Amino acid sequence: MTAEIVVMNSVAIALAADSAVTVQNPYIGEGNQKIYNTSNKLFMLSKFDPVGIMIYGNADLLRVPWEVIIKMYRNNLAAKSFPTVKDYALDFINYLEAFFPDVEQVGHFFNSIVGYYYNVLLQEINTKVDETIKENNKIEHQNVRKIVETTIKTRLEKLYESPKLPSLPDDFDQSVIQKYQPQIEQAINVVFEKLPVSKVSIERLTNIAGCIFSRDVFPSNISGVVIAGFGKNETFPALLAIAVDGVINGKLKYRVDHNTRIDPDQNAIIIPFAQREMVNTFIEGIDPSFNQLLDGYLAEVFESYPRALINNLPQATEKEKQALLRILSHESNGILKKLHEDLKEYKEQVHINPILSAVGILPKDELAAMAESLVNLTSFKRRVSMEAETVGGPIDVAVISKGDGFVWIKRKHYFAPEQNHHFFANYFRDCL
């Protein structure tokens, strides 16, 4: 895990990222992990223009480290520039789609549907079968077939409820099925070989394979990519953040999580990435988990109290109780809604707006200090709690402005800069 932050105003944009990376052996079991504080997550996207990029989540894309991909793209980009940050992001996406050979895409496809999606289905089926055996001490073959068909059907219907990704062609699911039909059949045989799977279920499993690469359905081990800075035609900083799953059939599966910019109506923005709870607590004045717990408890109280009150009116008829319950429930919902609105207004006026107002006038060095402090806050919380220190190590900090470009405020090196002058001398060689 990691903690990253973007702090923007009309003058500049500050980016900060910690150095912790968690390595876990999937074959040994849970709790087996090692944390290194040497990872690079913040980079210049262009050697010449004021654009940066941050990575969080999965450190690889199709088993190629993001650092390698970014630096190869940067050399390929050379002195080319684009009008907007969005155009930089689209060019980077196009580069990713052409980066991986077809054999790598086939391997990713097979590993994804076998290693994750189909195995999740198999575990769900096995759980239902075990529950039936535990309840009845046995299970008939026809009941197993019914569980298999029902589980697969339900999963496909749930996938159909997820919207298609706008970045992909409308018929992308069918083109995936057509191209990877042999891999789909192999995956079905590998995962469901011991189960009675009908032709209808095989067709549904095939459609599931198409859906998971064309719809807004992402596994937990995705990569986050944040591209921020100034395009050639942009006066104020902009940011585009995407969640990336992989490259399939020559297309990058991604979802846009943030697409924002500074403008005359919005002169300050703070966006945390990855582990965000401490930054949200600082900005909003309340821990997000506690806030969620409080919302749930209040909703339960306001829903149950009218019914408890009605049940203590023994002299009222059932018809009178129902009429009174409707009135009290309506009033309770109104009070709860008003409470949420008042709390939201208090949060904005007392906590959020004052911080954003201050950020709007911060100079470049203070933007950098604030970004570093917010990442440090998350790191400190991990250090003084019993949680694993998944945020830590040196914090890389950069400030990007229209006039000065990409400026490192703090940057770690795995080597001594004074002993490697050739590294800096060769930095621009491939771009000129």
N, C-alpha and C positions, 0 to 999 in steps of 0.2 A: 504494500500500500504506500501511499504518499500523501503529501499535502502541498498544494500549489495554489497560488493566488494571483489575481489580476486586479490592479487598482488603476483606474483611468480618470483623467480629467481633460480639459480642453488643451492643455499644454503638452502632456506626455502620458505614457502608459508604463507602469511598473509591473514586472513579472518576477515572481520568486518561486523557487522549488527546492524542496529538501533533497537529500541524497540517499535515503533509505530504499533498499530493494529487498523484498522477501523471496527467498528461494525455498521451495518445498518439493520433496520427493513424493510423487503421487502414489508410488508403489509401497510405501512403508506405512502410511496411515496418517490420520489427523494428529496435529500437534508436533509433527516433525518438520521444523522449519529453521532456517538460518537467515539472519538479517545482516546485510552488508550496507555500509554507509559510504559507498563510493560511486553510486549511479549518477549518470548525467541525464537530466530530463529537460533542460532548457538550452536552446540552440538559436543561432542566427539562421533564418531561413534563406536569406540572401546575404552575400558578402558586401553588397553595395547599397542596398535599399533598406529603409527602416521597417523591417518585418522580422518578427521572431516566432518561434514555435516551441511549445511545451508538450511533453508526453506523460501520460499517467496510465495506471492500470497495467495491462499486459505489455511487457517490455519488447516483445517480438511481434512481427507480422509474418505469418507463414514461416516461422522459425528463423527469420532474418531480423537481427536487432534493429530497432528504430533508429538508433544512432548511425548505423551504417547506411540505412536508406536515406536519412535526412542529408548526410554529408555527400552522398553520391548525387542526390537531387540538387544540392547547392552548387556543386561543380558543374552539373548539367545546365542549371539555370544561368550561370555566369553573370553577365551584366544585363540580362533581360529584365525588364520591369513591366508591371501591370497597373492599370488605372486604379483598382481597388483591392482591398484585402481579400474580398470574396473571389476575385479573379486569381489571386495567388493560390488560394485554397483549391479552386477548381483545377488549376494547372498541376498542383501537387497530387490531386486525386487522379488526374489523367496519367501522371507519371507512375503512380502506384498500380494502375490498371494494366500498364504495359510492362511493368517491372518483372512480374513473375511468369515463368514459362508455364505452358499448359499442364505439364506433368506435376508441377507443384500445386496448381489449382485443383487437379484431380485428387491428389493426396489430401489436401485440406478438406475437400468435399467429403471424401470417404471417412476421414477421421472425425469430422464434425457430426455426421449423421449416426455413425457407429459409436463414437466415444462419448457422445452427449445425448442427442435427442432420442435416438432409438433405445439407448440403454435406460434413459429416464422412463420411457414407456414400458420397457421390460420390467423394471423395478416396481412400477405401479401395478402391473399385471400380477407379478409374483406376490406382492403384498395382499392383493385382493384374494388370490388363491389361498394363501396361508391363512387369512382370516376366515375363509369359508371352511377350510379343513379344521381349524381350531374350534369353530362353532358346531360343526356337524360330525367331526371325527373322520370325515371322508369327503370326496368330491367326485362327481360324475364327469365323464369326458365331455358331455354336452354342456355342462356348467362351465368348464374351462373354456370351451369354444365361445360361449356367450360372454364371459368376462373379457376375453381377448377382443371380440368384435365391439363390445360396448366401450371398452377403454380406448381403442383406436378411433372409433367414431367420435367419441367425446373430445379427444385431443384435436382431431381435425376440425371439428366445429368451433373449438376455442381459437384455433389458429385463424380460421376464416373471420373471426371477430376483430382480429388485429388488422389495422390499415396497411395497404400496400405502401412500400417506400417510394416516395415521389422521385427519388434519384434514379430509379430503375424503370425500364420499359414496362408497359402494362402487362405484356404477355411473357414477362421474364420467367415466371414460374414454369410455364410450359416449355420454354426453351431450355431451362435447366434440366427438366425431366427428360427431354428429348436427347440432350447431349450426354447426360450422365446415367442413362437407363441401365447400362451394365453394372455400374458401381452401386446403383440403388438396389438392383436385384441381389448383388453380392452381399450388401449390408443387411438386407432382410434375411437372407439365408444364414448369415453369421449370427445375428442377434436372436432371431425368432425360430431357429432350427428345431427346437424341441417343443414348440407350441403348435396347436392346430390353427393355422391361419388360412382363412378362406380366400377365394379370388377377390371378393369384394374388399376384404381387409387389406390384401396386397395392393389393390388399386388405391385405397385410402392412404396406406403407408407411402406409396409413390407420390401422392398429392401432398403429403406432409413434407416430403423431401423438397418439393418445389416451393412450398409455403415458407419454410424456415429460412430460405435464402432470398425471398422476395418481399417479406412482410416485416413489420416493426416488432420483431421477436429476436432478442439478443441474449446470449449466454452471459454468465457472470464474469468471465475472463476476457472481456473485450478491452480494447485500447481506447484511450481518450486522446484526442489530438486538438490542441488549441493553437490557432494561428492569429496573431495580433500585430498591430502596427499601423502603418500608413501606406495606402496605395499612392501612386503617382499623382492622382487627381483628388486625393482626399486631404482636406485641411485638418480634420479632427481624427483621432484614432478610432479604429474599428476592430472588432473581434469576431471570429467564427470558430466555434467549438463543435467537433463531431465525435460520435462514438463509432468505432470501426470494428467490424467482425472479421472480415477477410475478403479475398478476391476470388470470385467464382464466375466462370464463363466470361472472363474478360471484363467483369464489372466489380467495382468495390462496393461491398455492402456497408453502408454507413447511414447514420441518423444525425441530423443537425440538432444539437442540444442548445446552442446559444448562437444568435446572430444579432449582434448589437453594436452600437456606435455612439460616440459622443456627438451631440448636436446642440443647438441653442436652447432646446427645451429640456435637455438632460446633460448636465455638465459634470456629473460624477457617477462612476460605476465601480462597484466592488463585486467580484465574482470568485468564489472559492471553488476548487476542483478536488475530486477524490474525497479525502476525509475532511468534511466541511463543518462538523458540529461545533467546534470551538470558535470558528470564525462567525458562524451564524449566532452563537450565543453572545459573542462580543457585539455584533451589530444589532441584533434584535432584542437583547436584554433577557433572553430566556433560552434554556437548553431545548433544542428541537424535540428530543425524546420526552422530556418532561412536559413540554407543550402539547405533544400528541397524547400523552397519558391523561393530561388534564382535560383536553377536549373530549376524549372518550368517556371519562368519568362524569363530566358535566352533562353530556348527552344522555348517559344512562340514568342519572339522577332526575333530569327534567322529563324523561320518558316514563320512569317508574313511579314517580311521586304522585301524579294525578290518579293512577290506578290504585295505589296504596290508600290514598285519601278516600276514594269512592268505596273501597271495600270496608271501610270503617263507618259506613252509613247504613246500619241494619234496617232502619225504618223505611228507606227509599225502595221503590219498586225497581225491577230490572230495567224497565223502560226509562225510568227517571235516571238511573245510574248511567245508562248508555248516553243519554242526552247530556248529562253533566260531564261525563268523561270527554265527549267531543269538545265541549266548551273549554274545559281545563287543558286538554291536550293542545288545542289551538293557541290558547294563551301562553302555555309553556313553550311552545315552538317559537312564538313571537319574542318572548323574553330571552330565550337562548340565542336567537338570531341577533337581537339587540346587544346582548352581552358580547358576542363574537365581534360585532362591528365596533363596539366601544373599545375592546381590548386591542383590536387591530389599529384603530385610530391612535390609541395611547402609545402603542409600540412604534408607530411611524413618527408621531410628533415628539416623543421623549427620547427615543433611541436612534431610529434609522435616519430621519431627516437631519438632525444635528451633525451626525457623522458625515453624511453625504455632503452637507453644506461646507464642512471643513475640508473634505477631500477636494471639493471643487476649486479651492484656492491654494492648494498645496503646491510648493515648488517641486522641481524634479527630485532633489535629494531627499525631501520629506516623503514623497511618494514611495521612493525606494525603501526608506526606513520603515514606513508603515507596512509595506508588503512583507518585508523580512520579519517584522515583529509578529504579524499574524500567523506566519508559518511557524515561528518560534513558539507561539502560544500553544499550537497543536502539539508540537514536539515536547514542550514542557509538561503538558497534561499527561502524555504517554509516559514520561519519565517518572512522575510522582504517583502514578497509579499502578495497579497490578496487571495492566494490559501490556501486551508485547509492544516494544518500541518500534512500531512500524513507520513512524515519522521521526527523522533525526539526521544526524550528520551535518556536514557543512551545507549552508544554504546559498545557492546561486541566485544572484539578483541582477537584473538588467533593467535599464530605463530606455525607452524608445521615444524619440521626439522627431518632429518633422525636420527641424534644422540640424540637429546633432546626429541623427540616425540611431543605430543600436549601440548602446554604451554599457559595458560591463561595470557594475558597481562592486560585485563580489563574484569571484569565479574560482573554483578549485581546479588544480592541475594534478595529474598523476605523476608529473615530472617537475623538475626544478627549471623554471623559465630561463634563469640566467645561464644554464648549461645547455640550452637547446635553442640557440639563436636561429639555427637553420629552419626550425619549425615555423617561426614567424616570418622569416625571409621567403619561405616557399608558399605561404598562405594564399597569395593571390596569383601564383604562377599559372595554375591551370585555368584561370578565368580571363587571362589577358592574351 
